[in-house]
């Protein structure tokens, strides 16, 4: 399906009159964690494509698995448990690879295939991520997995930048030859070679067109937002996501979030990624229940309450949450820390929801190594970023200015930025010097003067109340 889609796109571009010869380079972004299994002798196919045929015709028999496992597959829990037991627990695994074992991660997906479809595994010559698979098509050879996307597999040693033998043995067993099937990982900034002759002959590409490593959609979005050391990106969508730049790894493991290598400095720096499952769906639910399904009324009620909400704090989970790991349910507390069945006013409920969601993001960002200072900037993206009243609360809770991005396609933009940087051969200029710092972002909100005075103490209260909810969640399961 992916290859046929590429056929269709390229033919449409040709019909639209695109002059392929003018394209200097190609890079891209792909969904993270998915994997592609090339059958034995598939490399020969890649290297000898017939330009008279469509790609999907050429690759009809190149794969040992026709339906690739992707991030939506959560059927691998027992393989996650096996990996964590091998390494010594979730915290040790997260310290080694950046994350505890996740069902959707590539390592557990490979483990399932190894243990349940051994013959299929044995005839597999190469295992690619979706990003390196797409890169391979353009390259006409097996493309290496890049550091950034590779660090979302539970297999890459973040410090050594190579596959962890412990993790490899934890998902397979000694002698599985998995390291050979994965190949040598490379820095995300690596130009992997020139374009395949297939594209030169069929579409008229310049044979010197460079192919830059493709990477995952999250690292590519990070690059598209040009995140610097003082920046935090908050994506407000169905799930809310926080990205931040890290100069070094935390001293301890961090099993609740993810640490990946930084896609624009993949050999030395890192990026933190925090996912909160209850995002816009929960905001929509409260809007419908309390504000007559009107964002105008929702914003009016939010504005009618003071910052700090008289000390009231709320936790709202429609689904079992990831950060923290607690069951679904709503939890309301007054300024004394007593749990309430309901708040005294609709406006208090709405502010408790929004402040609570952003307090959670600040708490976990600081846990993973974020240090909020006068230079901190919050870059807001996603569908929820159109609501400036909500963004004002975000600005106040973080005590930082909030910027919004003009484009919604940060992952695509990131691939373009990375390519522009990579094509500056011999240049010593930094990524931000080539693509521009905060390109496409405009100032939306500044924090209120009393933000630190109000929200710094609330952060500590939030941590204490969250711990009580976690304890309750454990006793009820």
N, C-alpha and C positions, 0 to 999 in steps of 0.2 A: 504493500500500500504506500509506504514512504517513497519507494523508488518510482512507482508509477506517478505519484504526485509530483516528483521532481521532473519526470518526463513532461507532464502537462505544463508545468510552470515554464520550463525552458522553451517549449514549442510556442507558448503564448508570447513570451518575450521576443522570440524570433519573428512572429507575425506582427508584433508591435513595432518592429524595426529597430530593436536594440542592436547597437554596434558592439558585438562582443569583443572585438579586437582592442577596444579602448579600455577594457577592464584590466586593471593592474594587479588586482589580488582578490581573493575570496576568503571569507571566514564565516562563522555562523554560530548559532546557539541552538541547543536542543534540550528537550525535557531531561531532567536528571534521573539517575538511578536505573533507567531502562537498559537492556543489554541485547546485543545481536550476536548470533552464533554462526560463524562462517564454517562451511563444510570443508573437509580436506580437499585440497587443490583449488580452493576458491581464489587464492592469490594469483594463480595462473590466469583465471578468468578476469580478475581486476586489471592485470597487466596487458591483456590482449583483447580488449573490447573492440567489437566490430562497429564502426561508425555508421554502417548502413542500417543498424537495428536500434530499436528503442532500448533504454537501459533495463526496463523490466523484462524484456525478452532475453537479454544477455545474462541476467542474474536469476533466471527462473529456477535453476538448480544449484545455487551457490550457498544455500543456508541449511544447516542441520536442524534448525528450529524455525518454522515458518511464522509463528506468532510470538513475537518478542515479549518477554516479561517486562512490565513497566511499573512505575511508581504506585499504581493503584492496587497492585497485588499485595494482599496482606496475609497470605496463606502460609507464611514461613516461620511462624513463631517458634516452633521446636528447633529450627536451625539457628535462630537468634540465641536461644537459650544455650545451645551447644557451644556457640562461639564465645559467649560471655563466660561460660564455665571454663573453657580452654584458656582464656586470657587472665581470668581471676576476678571477674565481676564487671559490671557496667562502667564503674568509674575508671578502672584500669584501661578498659577498651577505649573509653572516650579520651583518656590522656594520650593513648597511642595513636588513634585514628581520627580523633575529633568528634566522635559521636558514640553513644552506646549502640547496641545492635538494634537496628530497625528492620521491620518486616519488609519494607519497600526498598531497602538498600540492595545494591547489586550483589554484595557478598552473600547474603542469605538466599537470593534468587539463584545464584550459581550453585550454592550448596544443595538446594532442592533438586536441581537438575542432576547434579553429581550423584546424589543418593537415590534418586527415584528413576532416572533415565540414563543409566551408566553408558549404554551403548551409544546413545546420542552424544553424550559428553565425549566419548572416546573418538568419535569421527569428527569432532569439532577441531578445526585447525587454529582458529583465532576467536577470541571473545572481545568484542568492542562495546563501548558505551554507545548510546545513540549519537552522541556528538562525534566520536571518533569514527563511527560507521559512516556518517554523512561526509566527514572529511575524507575518508578513504575513497568514496565514489569519485570525488573531484581529483584526488591525488593519483588514482590508478594504482594504488598499492595500499597495504595496511598502514593506516595512520596510527601514530602512537596516542595513547590516552594521555591527556594533559593533567598536570598536577591538580588544578582546581576542580575539575569534574571528577578526577580520580579520588579526591579526598572525600567524596560522597558515596563511597563504596563499602566502608568498614574494612578496607584492606590496605590502604596506603599508610605507611609510617610517616606522620607529618614531619618529623625531625630529619629522618634519613632520606625522604622523598623517593622511597622505593617500597615495593610490596613487603609487608611484614610476613616473614616465614611462619610465625606463630599464628597469625590470622589465616593464612593460606591453609595451614594444617588444621585449623579450627573449623573451617567450612568444608574441607575435603579430608585428606589424610596424606601422610608422607608418600611421595612418589606419584602424586596426581598430575604432575607436569603443568599445573595451573599457571605458574609464573611464566612459562614459555608461551602459553596460550594468551596471556594478557599482554606480553611484550614489555619493553622498557618504557616507563612513563617519562614524559618530557615537560619542561617548563611551558606554561600556557602561552608565553610569548614566542614560541618556536615557529619559524616558517618551516613547514615539513617538506617542501619541495615545489616543483612547478606542476602546472595543471596536466592532467592526463591527455595523451594524444587524441583520445576519443573526442574530447570537447573541441580540440583544435580543428580536427577534420570535419566534424559534424556541424559545429556552430561558428567556427572561425575565430575562436579565442586565440589570443597571442600566446605562443608556446612558452613565453617567459612569465606568464601570469602566475603569481605566487599563491600558494595555499597555506594559510596560517592555521594553526591548531584551532579547531572548533572547541567550544566548552559548553558547560551546562547553562540552563536559562538563569538560574540564580546568580552564579558568578558573572554571567554576561550582563545581567541587570545592574549588578554592583559596578561594573566598568562603565555602563551607560549613564550612571548617576555620578561618575567621577568622584567617588567618596574619598575624602581625605582623612587624615588622622583625627580631626576634630568634628567629623560629621557622623550623624546617625540617620539612616534612612528608615522610614516607617511606611510600609505599604498597607493601606486599609482596604481589605477585600473580604471575600467570604471567610478566609482565614487571614488574620493580620500577621505581618512578618516584619521583623526588625533586622536590618543589616548594619554592621559597623566594622570599621577598619581596626585591626590589631597589629601593633608593631611586634609583639611577641606572644607566645603561647602562655596561657595561665599556668601557674605553678601546679595546680591540682587539676584532676579531670573534671569535666563539666557534663554529667550525663543527661542534663535536661535540654541542652541546646546542641548546636552544631558549630564546629570550627572547620573551615576550609582554607586552602591556600589562597592568597590574594591573587586574583587573575591578572592584575597589572604589575605585580611584583612577586611572582609565584615562588621564587627561590628563597625569599627572605621574610616576607610578611604574610599576614593571615586576615581572614574575614570571619566575623561572627555572624551566625544566622539563628534567629529565634522565631519559632512559629507558634502562634496562638490560634487554636482551632476555632474559638468562638469570637468571630469578628463581626462582619456586617449583618450576618443572619440574626445574631443576637440583638444588634441595634435595631434592625427592622422589627423584630418581635416586640420590643418595648415600645417602639414608635406606634405600632398598630394597637397595642393594648392600652396605651396611656395618652397618646397624642393624636387620636383619631386618624391614624395612618397619614399624618401630615408632617413633613419636615419643617414647614413654617411654624406650626404650633410647637413642635419638638424644640426648635431653636429658641422660641420665645420662652418656653418653660426653663430651658437650660440657662438662658440669660437672666432669668428672674431670681436665681439663687446665687449667693456669694461664693467666691472661691473658697474651697475647703468644706463647703456644704454643711456648715454647723457641726463638723466633726463626724458626720455620717459617712460610712463607707459601704459599698456594695460589691458583691462578687456574683457574676451572672454566667452560668454555663448551660447552654442548650445541649451540648454534647460533652462527653468525657474530655476534659482538657488535657493538653500536653504540658503546659507551663502554668500552674503546677499540675501534676498528675492527680486529678481529683475527678469524682463522679459528677454527672450532670446535676444541676440544681441551682437555686438562687440563695444567696446568703446576705443578710442585711445586719449591720451593726451600728449602734449609736456612738456618741462621743465617749461614753464610758466603757465601750467594748462589749456591751450586752447585745445578744442576738435578738432581732425583732422579726415578727411575722410580716410586717409591712411598715413602710415609712409613713410619716404623718401627712405628706403632700406629694402630688404627682411630680412637681418640679424637683423635689428632693430625690425621688426615684431616678429621674433622668440624669441629674448631675452625678448621682452615685454610680450609675452605669458608666458614664463617660470617664469620670475621674478614676474609677476603679480599673478600667481597661488600660488607661495610660500609666497609672501607678505600677501596674504589673509589668509593663514594658520597660519602665525605668528601672525597677527592681532587678529584673533579669539582665538588662543591659549592663548594669553596674556589677552584677555577679560575674559576668563573663569578661570583665576587664575595662568597661567603658568608664571614663573619668570626665564628668560634666564640668565644664569650665566656662569662663566668659567668652571663649572662642567657639564653643560648641554650636553647631547648626543642625537643625533637624530638617531633613528633606522628605517631604510627604508625597506619596504616589498612591495609585489605586483609586477605585471608584469613590471611596469615602473622602478623598482629598478635595472634592469639590465643595464640601461643607466647611466654610470658613469659621463658623461658630464652634464646631468640634475641634478644628485645628487650633483655635485660640486656647482651648483647654490643654491640648497637647503642648503648646508653647509654654503655658504656665507651669504644668507639671514638670517639664524638663528644664524650666527656667532658661530657655534658649529660643532664638528666633527660628521660625518655621518658613521654609521655602517650598514652593510647588513647581513641578516640572511641566513644561508645555506639551511634551509628548508622552503618550501612554505606552509606547513601545520601547521601554528601556533596554530589554534584552537585545533587540535588533540593533538599537543604537550602539550598545556596548560592543557588538561584533564589529561594527564600522569603526568605532574609535580604536579598538585594539589593532585593527588592520592598518589604520592610518599611522599609528605609533610604530608598528612593526616594519612598515615600508620605509621608514626614515633610516636607511642603512648608514651605519657609521655615526649616527647622531647620538650624542650623549644627553640629549634633552629628556627630561622626565615626561611621563605620560600626561600629567596635567599641563605641562608647558606646550605640548603639541596639540592637545584637544581642547584646552581651555578649562579652567576650574569653574565648576557649577554652570557649565554651558546649558542653556535652556531652562534654568531655574529662576524664579522671581520671588522676591520677598512677599510673604503673605501676612505673617503675624509676628509681633514682638511680645516677650513676656511682660506681665504686669509687674510693677515695682516691688510688690510684696510677695511675689511668687515663691522665692526661696524660704521666706519666713513661714509661709503657710504649708508648703508641700514637703520640705525636708523632714519635718516631724511626722507627716503623714506616711512617708515612705517606711519609717520604722514601725509605725502602727500597722501598716498594711502587711509587713512581713510577719508580725506576731499573729494577726488575725488569720492570715493564710495558713500558718502552721496549725492553728486550731481546726481549720477546715480540712486540712490534709489528715490530721489525726482522726477526725470524724469519718472521713472517707475510708480510711483503712479499717476502722472498727465495723463499718457497715458492709464490708465486702467479705 
